[in-house]
Every structure is written in structure tokens, then in C-alpha cells.
Amino acid sequence: MNTVRLNITLPADVADMLKNVKNKSAFIAESIRAYVKQEEKKRLTEALKEGYIATKKEDKELSNEWIDTIGDGID
């Protein structure tokens, strides 16, 4: 895996949290991956929610078109 050296500045309280972490680079990399994955999931969830809201009326109309077939004796 290719690596890039970065110099970063952290608040003292955050730096204190890393004192007992042996491989700080790996820990920070994994933390960033987890954060980005979580944010992407939030973004996708919001996009799905917006899509459902946008098509709610159309979905309801389509459902109502099929309501007559319910109870037609077919199980």
C-alpha cells in the first residue's frame, strides 16, 4: 500500500487519547475510513428518504389502481 507522510495538529485532549495506541497511523487511518463510511451511509439514507418522499403520491396512486384486485378470490 502506498503511504503519504502527513504532519497534523490535534487538540491536546484528542492527542491524549492516542497516548496508549501503539500504531497511531493505523488507528487514525481506520478511524477516518469508519467516519467516511458512516457519512456515506448517512448520505445514501437521506437520498433514499428524499426519493421515497418525492414518489409518495405516485406510489399511492399506483397502489390505489390495484386495490380492486384485492379480494377478487385469488389467494
ChimeraX attribute file (.defattr): number of C-alpha atoms within 10 A of each C-alpha:
attribute: neighborCount
match mode: 1-to-1
recipient: residues
	/A:1	2
	/A:2	3
	/A:3	5
	/A:4	4
	/A:5	6
	/A:6	7
	/A:7	4
	/A:8	5
	/A:9	8
	/A:10	8
	/A:11	7
	/A:12	8
	/A:13	8
	/A:14	10
	/A:15	10
	/A:16	11
	/A:17	9
	/A:18	13
	/A:19	9
	/A:20	8
	/A:21	12
	/A:22	9
	/A:23	9
	/A:24	12
	/A:25	12
	/A:26	11
	/A:27	13
	/A:28	13
	/A:29	11
	/A:30	12
	/A:31	12
	/A:32	12
	/A:33	12
	/A:34	12
	/A:35	12
	/A:36	12
	/A:37	12
	/A:38	12
	/A:39	12
	/A:40	12
	/A:41	12
	/A:42	12
	/A:43	12
	/A:44	12
	/A:45	12
	/A:46	12
	/A:47	12
	/A:48	12
	/A:49	11
	/A:50	12
	/A:51	11
	/A:52	12
	/A:53	12
	/A:54	11
	/A:55	10
	/A:56	12
	/A:57	11
	/A:58	11
	/A:59	13
	/A:60	10
	/A:61	11
	/A:62	11
	/A:63	11
	/A:64	11
	/A:65	10
	/A:66	9
	/A:67	11
	/A:68	9
	/A:69	10
	/A:70	9
	/A:71	8
	/A:72	8
	/A:73	6
	/A:74	6
	/A:75	5
